[in-house]
Each structure stands twice: as C-alpha cells, then as structure tokens.
Amino acid sequence: MFVKSYDGQRRQILDNVSKGFTSSQSLNTFGRNCELVHGWMHYAIGGNEEKQGAEGHMWPVDYSAFEPLFMLLHRCYHGISAFFSLALIVLQQRGPSFRVVASSPT
C-alpha cells in the first residue's frame, strides 16, 4: 500500500523539497514549502480510508502519533529543516553569488 501511494506522489515530494531548498529565503518559507510534503508522507504511510481506501492511522491527527513511523517521519522532517538552516547560514555568510543547487536522483 505504501509503495503504491508513495510512487504516485514521489515526483511532487522531490519537487517540493527541491523548491524549498532553491527558492526559500527563510526557514519560514522553507517550512511552508515542505509542509505539504509532510502531509503527503502522513497520507502515504497510512491514509484516510474514507477518501481513498487506504488503511492505516497516520492520517487522522487523533491516532497518528501511535504509528511507529511517526517519529521517523518527523525526525527526517526536522533533519531536512536543520540542513536547510545550515545552508541558509552558509548562503548568508558567502553572499548572494553562492547558490544552493538541488539535484534529484535518477
């Protein structure tokens, strides 16, 4: 179930994270770009059975924290945010000529 759901959203997930790294000028903007990815991953892991027939409890807020993958997802999300924060500091120190270039896996 997860693989099918993830495969359907993979391109959007990579595009939004890439957009966050290449176009965000602040941690707030980066967070807005990646918040959608965070929601998509909740759905891909265990979506809303009423809407799409997906099973799991990662989508309803009342139950999502009981899913063991919840902590892993949020650790990854916060790790990506910390990496962006570091990149933003380097960008500010090196000036506007320094660019963060994103590449996606082939």
ROSE-4610 file (N, C-alpha, C; in Angstrom, 1 decimal, always signed):
// ROSE-4610
residu = [M/M/M/F/F/F/V/V/V/K/K/K/S/S/S/Y/Y/Y/D/D/D/G/G/G/Q/Q/Q/R/R/R/R/R/R/Q/Q/Q/I/I/I/L/L/L/D/D/D/N/N/N/V/V/V/S/S/S/K/K/K/G/G/G/F/F/F/T/T/T/S/S/S/S/S/S/Q/Q/Q/S/S/S/L/L/L/N/N/N/T/T/T/F/F/F/G/G/G/R/R/R/N/N/N/C/C/C/E/E/E/L/L/L/V/V/V/H/H/H/G/G/G/W/W/W/M/M/M/H/H/H/Y/Y/Y/A/A/A/I/I/I/G/G/G/G/G/G/N/N/N/E/E/E/E/E/E/K/K/K/Q/Q/Q/G/G/G/A/A/A/E/E/E/G/G/G/H/H/H/M/M/M/W/W/W/P/P/P/V/V/V/D/D/D/Y/Y/Y/S/S/S/A/A/A/F/F/F/E/E/E/P/P/P/L/L/L/F/F/F/M/M/M/L/L/L/L/L/L/H/H/H/R/R/R/C/C/C/Y/Y/Y/H/H/H/G/G/G/I/I/I/S/S/S/A/A/A/F/F/F/F/F/F/S/S/S/L/L/L/A/A/A/L/L/L/I/I/I/V/V/V/L/L/L/Q/Q/Q/Q/Q/Q/R/R/R/G/G/G/P/P/P/S/S/S/F/F/F/R/R/R/V/V/V/V/V/V/A/A/A/S/S/S/S/S/S/P/P/P/T/T/T]
num = [1/1/1/2/2/2/3/3/3/4/4/4/5/5/5/6/6/6/7/7/7/8/8/8/9/9/9/10/10/10/11/11/11/12/12/12/13/13/13/14/14/14/15/15/15/16/16/16/17/17/17/18/18/18/19/19/19/20/20/20/21/21/21/22/22/22/23/23/23/24/24/24/25/25/25/26/26/26/27/27/27/28/28/28/29/29/29/30/30/30/31/31/31/32/32/32/33/33/33/34/34/34/35/35/35/36/36/36/37/37/37/38/38/38/39/39/39/40/40/40/41/41/41/42/42/42/43/43/43/44/44/44/45/45/45/46/46/46/47/47/47/48/48/48/49/49/49/50/50/50/51/51/51/52/52/52/53/53/53/54/54/54/55/55/55/56/56/56/57/57/57/58/58/58/59/59/59/60/60/60/61/61/61/62/62/62/63/63/63/64/64/64/65/65/65/66/66/66/67/67/67/68/68/68/69/69/69/70/70/70/71/71/71/72/72/72/73/73/73/74/74/74/75/75/75/76/76/76/77/77/77/78/78/78/79/79/79/80/80/80/81/81/81/82/82/82/83/83/83/84/84/84/85/85/85/86/86/86/87/87/87/88/88/88/89/89/89/90/90/90/91/91/91/92/92/92/93/93/93/94/94/94/95/95/95/96/96/96/97/97/97/98/98/98/99/99/99/100/100/100/101/101/101/102/102/102/103/103/103/104/104/104/105/105/105/106/106/106]
x = [+0.8/+0.0/+0.9/+1.9/+2.7/+3.5/+4.0/+4.8/+4.0/+2.8/+1.9/+1.5/+1.2/+0.9/+2.1/+3.3/+4.5/+4.9/+4.8/+5.2/+4.3/+3.1/+2.2/+2.5/+3.2/+3.5/+5.0/+5.8/+7.2/+7.7/+7.3/+7.8/+7.4/+6.2/+5.7/+6.5/+6.8/+7.6/+9.0/+9.7/+11.0/+11.0/+10.0/+9.9/+9.7/+8.8/+8.6/+9.8/+10.5/+11.7/+12.8/+12.9/+13.8/+13.5/+12.2/+11.7/+12.1/+11.9/+12.2/+13.7/+14.6/+16.0/+16.4/+15.8/+16.3/+15.6/+14.4/+13.7/+13.4/+13.7/+13.3/+14.5/+14.0/+15.0/+15.0/+14.1/+14.0/+13.5/+13.7/+13.2/+11.7/+11.0/+9.5/+9.1/+9.7/+9.3/+9.6/+10.8/+11.2/+10.1/+9.7/+8.7/+7.4/+7.0/+5.7/+5.9/+7.0/+7.2/+7.3/+7.8/+7.9/+6.7/+5.9/+4.7/+3.8/+3.7/+2.9/+3.5/+4.8/+5.5/+5.2/+5.3/+5.0/+3.6/+2.6/+1.2/+1.1/+1.8/+1.7/+2.3/+3.4/+4.0/+3.1/+2.4/+1.4/+0.4/-0.1/-1.1/-0.5/+0.7/+1.3/+1.5/+1.9/+2.2/+0.9/-0.1/-1.4/-2.5/-3.1/-4.0/-5.4/-6.3/-7.7/-8.5/-8.9/-9.7/-11.0/-11.6/-12.9/-12.7/-11.6/-11.5/-10.9/-9.8/-9.1/-8.9/-9.5/-9.4/-8.1/-7.3/-6.0/-6.3/-5.5/-5.6/-4.5/-4.7/-3.6/-4.1/-3.3/-3.7/-2.6/-2.0/-1.0/-1.7/-2.9/-3.6/-4.4/-5.3/-6.1/-5.2/-5.3/-4.5/-4.6/-5.8/-6.0/-5.2/-4.8/-4.1/-2.7/-2.3/-1.0/+0.2/+0.2/+1.4/+1.6/+0.6/+0.7/+1.4/+1.6/+2.2/+3.7/+4.5/+5.9/+6.7/+6.2/+6.9/+6.7/+5.8/+5.6/+6.8/+7.6/+8.8/+9.9/+10.0/+10.9/+10.6/+9.4/+9.0/+9.3/+9.0/+9.3/+10.8/+11.5/+13.0/+13.6/+13.1/+13.6/+13.2/+12.0/+11.5/+12.3/+12.6/+13.4/+14.8/+15.3/+16.7/+16.9/+15.9/+15.9/+15.9/+15.0/+14.9/+16.3/+16.9/+18.2/+19.3/+19.2/+20.2/+19.9/+18.7/+18.4/+18.9/+18.7/+19.2/+20.7/+21.4/+22.9/+23.2/+22.5/+22.7/+22.4/+21.3/+21.0/+22.1/+22.7/+23.8/+25.0/+25.3/+26.4/+26.1/+24.9/+24.5/+24.6/+24.2/+24.3/+25.7/+26.6/+28.0/+28.7/+28.4/+29.1/+28.6/+27.4/+26.8/+25.9/+25.2/+24.2/+24.8/+26.1/+26.6/+26.7/+26.6/+26.7/+25.2/+25.1/+23.8/+23.7/+22.6/+22.4/+21.7/+22.3/+21.8/+21.3/+20.0/+19.4/+19.5/+19.6/+19.6/+18.7/+18.0/+17.1/+17.7/+17.5/+18.0/+17.4/+18.2/+17.7/+17.0]
y = [-1.2/+0.0/+1.3/+1.3/+2.5/+2.7/+1.7/+1.8/+2.4/+1.9/+2.5/+3.9/+4.3/+5.6/+6.6/+6.1/+6.9/+7.1/+6.1/+6.2/+7.2/+7.3/+8.3/+9.7/+9.9/+11.3/+11.6/+10.6/+10.8/+12.0/+12.3/+13.4/+14.7/+14.8/+16.0/+16.2/+15.1/+15.2/+15.8/+15.2/+15.7/+17.1/+17.4/+18.8/+19.8/+19.5/+20.5/+20.7/+19.6/+19.7/+20.5/+20.2/+20.9/+22.4/+22.7/+24.1/+24.8/+24.0/+24.6/+25.0/+24.2/+24.4/+25.5/+25.6/+26.5/+27.9/+28.0/+29.3/+29.9/+29.2/+29.8/+30.7/+31.9/+32.8/+32.8/+32.0/+32.0/+30.6/+30.3/+29.0/+28.9/+30.0/+30.0/+29.6/+30.2/+29.9/+28.5/+28.0/+26.6/+25.7/+26.0/+25.2/+25.1/+26.3/+26.3/+25.4/+25.4/+24.6/+23.1/+22.8/+21.3/+20.8/+21.7/+21.2/+20.3/+20.6/+19.8/+18.4/+18.3/+17.0/+16.2/+16.9/+16.3/+15.7/+16.4/+15.9/+14.7/+14.8/+13.7/+12.4/+12.6/+11.4/+10.7/+11.6/+11.0/+10.2/+10.8/+10.1/+8.8/+8.9/+7.7/+6.5/+6.9/+5.8/+5.2/+6.0/+5.4/+6.4/+6.4/+7.5/+7.3/+8.1/+8.2/+7.2/+6.2/+5.1/+5.6/+6.6/+7.1/+7.7/+8.3/+9.0/+8.2/+7.4/+6.7/+5.2/+4.7/+3.3/+2.9/+3.8/+3.5/+3.1/+2.2/+1.8/+2.3/+2.5/+3.0/+4.1/+4.5/+5.5/+6.7/+6.9/+8.0/+9.3/+9.2/+10.4/+11.1/+10.4/+11.1/+11.6/+12.9/+13.5/+12.8/+12.3/+11.7/+10.4/+9.8/+8.5/+8.4/+9.5/+9.4/+9.2/+9.7/+9.6/+8.2/+7.3/+5.9/+5.0/+5.6/+4.8/+4.9/+3.8/+3.8/+4.7/+4.7/+5.5/+7.0/+7.4/+8.8/+9.5/+8.9/+9.5/+9.6/+8.6/+8.6/+9.7/+9.8/+10.8/+12.2/+12.5/+13.8/+14.0/+13.0/+13.1/+13.5/+12.9/+13.2/+14.7/+15.0/+16.4/+17.4/+17.2/+18.1/+18.1/+17.0/+16.9/+17.7/+17.6/+18.4/+19.9/+20.2/+21.6/+22.1/+21.3/+21.7/+21.8/+20.9/+21.0/+22.3/+22.7/+24.0/+25.1/+25.1/+26.2/+26.4/+25.3/+25.3/+25.9/+25.5/+26.0/+27.5/+27.9/+29.3/+30.2/+29.7/+30.4/+30.5/+29.4/+29.5/+30.5/+30.5/+31.4/+32.8/+33.1/+34.5/+34.9/+34.0/+34.3/+34.5/+33.7/+33.8/+34.8/+35.3/+36.4/+35.8/+36.7/+36.3/+35.5/+35.5/+34.8/+33.3/+32.9/+31.5/+30.9/+29.8/+29.3/+27.8/+27.4/+26.1/+25.4/+24.4/+23.7/+22.4/+22.1/+20.9/+19.9/+18.7/+17.7/+16.5/+15.9/+14.8/+13.5/+12.4/+11.1/+10.7/+10.0/+9.5/+8.1]
z = [+0.0/+0.0/+0.0/+0.9/+1.0/-0.3/-0.9/-2.1/-3.3/-3.4/-4.5/-4.2/-3.0/-2.6/-2.8/-2.3/-2.4/-3.9/-4.7/-6.1/-6.8/-6.4/-7.1/-6.7/-5.6/-5.1/-5.1/-5.5/-5.4/-6.1/-7.3/-8.1/-7.4/-6.9/-6.2/-4.9/-4.2/-3.0/-3.3/-4.2/-4.6/-5.1/-5.9/-6.5/-5.3/-4.4/-3.3/-2.4/-2.1/-1.2/-2.0/-3.3/-4.1/-4.2/-4.4/-4.4/-3.0/-1.9/-0.6/-0.5/-1.0/-0.9/-1.9/-3.1/-4.1/-4.1/-3.5/-3.6/-2.3/-1.2/+0.1/+0.6/+1.2/+1.7/+3.2/+3.8/+5.3/+5.7/+7.0/+7.5/+7.4/+7.6/+7.5/+6.1/+5.1/+3.7/+3.4/+3.8/+3.6/+4.3/+5.5/+6.2/+5.4/+4.9/+4.1/+2.8/+2.2/+1.0/+1.4/+2.5/+2.9/+3.7/+4.2/+5.0/+4.2/+2.9/+2.0/+1.9/+1.8/+1.8/+3.1/+4.2/+5.5/+5.5/+5.0/+4.9/+4.0/+2.8/+1.8/+2.4/+3.2/+3.8/+4.8/+5.6/+6.6/+5.8/+4.7/+3.9/+3.3/+2.7/+2.0/+3.0/+4.3/+5.3/+5.7/+5.9/+6.4/+6.2/+5.0/+4.6/+5.2/+4.7/+5.1/+4.3/+5.0/+4.3/+3.8/+4.3/+3.8/+2.4/+2.1/+0.9/-0.2/+0.1/-1.0/-0.8/+0.3/+0.5/+1.2/+1.5/+2.2/+3.6/+4.1/+5.5/+6.3/+7.6/+8.5/+9.4/+10.3/+11.2/+11.3/+10.2/+10.1/+9.7/+9.1/+8.6/+9.7/+10.4/+11.5/+12.6/+12.9/+13.9/+15.3/+15.6/+16.9/+17.1/+16.0/+16.1/+15.5/+14.8/+14.0/+14.9/+16.1/+17.0/+17.5/+17.3/+17.7/+16.7/+15.5/+14.4/+14.7/+14.7/+15.0/+13.9/+12.7/+11.7/+11.9/+12.8/+13.1/+13.5/+14.4/+14.9/+13.8/+13.0/+12.0/+10.9/+10.6/+9.6/+10.2/+11.4/+12.0/+12.2/+12.5/+12.6/+11.3/+10.2/+8.9/+8.5/+8.8/+8.5/+9.2/+10.5/+11.3/+10.8/+10.4/+9.9/+8.6/+7.7/+6.5/+6.8/+7.8/+8.2/+8.8/+9.6/+10.1/+9.0/+8.1/+6.9/+6.2/+6.0/+5.3/+6.1/+7.4/+8.3/+8.1/+8.1/+7.9/+6.5/+5.5/+4.1/+4.1/+4.8/+4.8/+5.5/+6.5/+7.2/+6.3/+5.6/+4.6/+3.5/+3.0/+2.0/+2.4/+3.7/+4.2/+4.4/+4.8/+5.0/+3.7/+2.7/+1.4/+0.4/+0.7/-0.1/-1.2/-2.0/-3.0/-4.2/-4.4/-5.5/-5.2/-4.0/-3.6/-3.8/-4.5/-4.7/-4.2/-3.7/-3.3/-4.5/-5.0/-6.2/-5.8/-6.2/-5.9/-7.1/-6.8/-7.8/-7.4/-8.3/-7.9/-8.4/-7.7/-8.1/-9.4/-10.2/-11.5/-11.3]
